[in-house]
């Protein structure tokens, strides 16, 4: 395993979220996998991850201490078709509610999901940091942004072949 792949955490978490949500029948895209026409797909979620400071936890690899756990933020932009119709507004609210509920157990799901998270896992339940989930309208999109924070760790067995 290439050490750079283990340390490429932001796209790994965003791609893992994309795969996990897609497995739950929710269209989700990241900067890495967005096809040319993904903006036309609605409803959809766009996932962005930002890794922050290391938590202080480290692992010894080849006699060297490496940080292996970091704080991170996850933004999920929930986008629906703009329509001032009750059914569309209800769909938006239901999708937000479903995603929020799913994110409560997301961390635990990563522990066993080695397909979407082969090298990383979320070690604690995510904190929902969203203060406002009201819809915003920009051009032809209605959306809200759900934000979460947590702690991501490199799987212990991912270090084996570095």
C-alpha positions in Angstrom: 0.0 0.0 0.0 1.3 3.4 -0.9 1.5 5.8 2.1 0.2 8.6 0.0 -3.0 6.7 -0.7 -3.6 6.4 3.1 -3.0 10.1 3.6 -5.3 11.2 0.8 -8.1 11.3 3.3 -10.4 14.1 2.0 -11.2 12.4 -1.4 -11.3 9.0 0.3 -14.0 10.1 2.8 -16.0 12.0 0.2 -15.9 9.0 -2.2 -16.8 6.6 0.6 -19.8 8.8 1.5 -20.7 8.8 -2.2 -20.6 5.1 -2.5 -22.4 4.5 0.8 -25.3 6.9 -0.1 -25.4 5.4 -3.6 -25.8 2.0 -2.0 -28.8 3.5 -0.2 -30.4 4.6 -3.5 -29.5 8.3 -3.1 -27.7 9.9 -6.0 -24.5 11.4 -4.7 -21.5 12.9 -6.4 -18.0 14.2 -5.5 -15.5 16.3 -7.4 -13.7 13.1 -8.4 -16.6 11.1 -9.8 -19.0 13.7 -11.2 -20.0 12.9 -14.8 -20.3 15.7 -17.2 -24.1 16.0 -16.8 -24.5 15.3 -13.1 -26.1 18.8 -12.5 -29.2 17.6 -14.3 -29.8 14.8 -11.8 -32.3 15.7 -9.1 -32.6 15.1 -6.4 -28.9 14.6 -5.7 -26.3 15.2 -3.0 -22.9 16.6 -3.5 -20.3 15.5 -0.8 -17.3 17.5 0.2 -14.8 16.6 3.0 -12.3 18.8 4.7 -9.7 17.3 7.0 -8.5 19.4 9.9 -6.0 18.8 12.7 -4.6 15.5 13.7 -6.1 14.2 16.9 -2.8 13.2 18.4 -3.2 9.5 17.9 -0.3 7.8 16.1 0.9 4.5 14.8 4.4 3.2 14.4 5.1 2.2 10.8 8.6 1.0 9.9 10.0 2.6 13.1 8.4 6.0 12.4 5.4 7.5 14.2 2.7 8.6 11.8 -0.5 10.5 12.7 -3.4 8.2 11.9 -6.5 10.0 13.2 -7.9 13.4 12.2 -10.8 15.7 12.8 -12.9 16.3 9.6 -15.9 18.2 8.4 -18.4 16.9 5.9 -20.7 19.0 3.8 -23.6 17.5 2.0 -25.3 19.8 -0.5 -28.9 18.4 -0.9 -30.3 19.6 -4.2 -33.8 19.2 -5.6 -35.7 20.4 -8.6 -36.9 23.9 -8.1 -40.7 24.0 -8.0 -42.9 25.9 -5.8 -45.1 22.8 -5.4 -46.1 21.1 -2.2 -44.9 17.7 -3.3 -41.5 19.0 -4.3 -41.1 20.8 -1.0 -42.2 17.6 0.9 -39.6 15.6 -1.1 -36.9 18.0 -0.1 -37.9 17.8 3.6 -38.1 14.0 3.5 -34.7 13.7 1.8 -33.1 15.9 4.4 -34.7 14.0 7.2 -33.6 10.7 5.7 -30.0 11.8 5.2 -29.8 13.3 8.7 -31.1 10.0 10.1 -28.6 8.0 8.1 -25.7 10.1 9.2 -26.4 9.3 12.8 -25.2 5.7 12.2 -22.8 6.5 9.4 -19.7 6.1 11.6 -20.6 2.6 12.6 -21.4 1.7 9.0 -17.8 2.5 8.0 -16.5 0.0 10.5 -17.7 -2.9 8.4 -18.0 -1.3 5.0 -14.6 -2.1 3.5 -15.8 -1.6 0.0 -16.6 2.1 0.3 -14.0 2.6 3.1 -11.1 0.2 2.4 -8.5 2.3 4.2 -10.3 4.6 6.6 -13.2 4.5 9.1 -15.1 7.0 11.2 -14.3 6.3 14.8 -17.1 8.2 16.6 -20.7 9.2 15.7 -20.8 12.3 13.6 -21.9 15.6 15.1 -24.6 17.4 13.1 -23.4 21.0 12.8 -26.1 22.3 10.6 -27.7 25.4 12.0 -30.1 26.2 9.1 -31.5 23.7 6.7 -33.8 26.1 4.9 -33.8 25.9 1.1 -31.7 28.4 -0.8 -32.3 29.1 -4.5 -29.4 29.9 -6.8 -30.1 30.0 -10.6 -32.1 26.8 -11.2 -31.3 24.9 -8.1 -33.0 24.7 -4.7 -30.7 23.3 -2.1 -29.6 23.2 1.5 -26.3 22.3 3.0 -26.0 19.8 5.8 -22.8 19.9 7.7 -21.3 17.2 10.0 -18.0 16.8 11.9 -16.2 13.7 13.2 -13.0 11.9 13.5 -11.5 9.7 10.7 -8.8 7.1 11.3 -6.7 5.0 9.0 -7.6 1.4 9.4 -5.0 -0.5 11.4 -4.8 -3.2 8.7 -4.3 -0.6 5.9 -0.8 0.0 7.2 0.2 -3.6 6.5 1.6 -3.1 3.0 2.9 0.5 3.1 
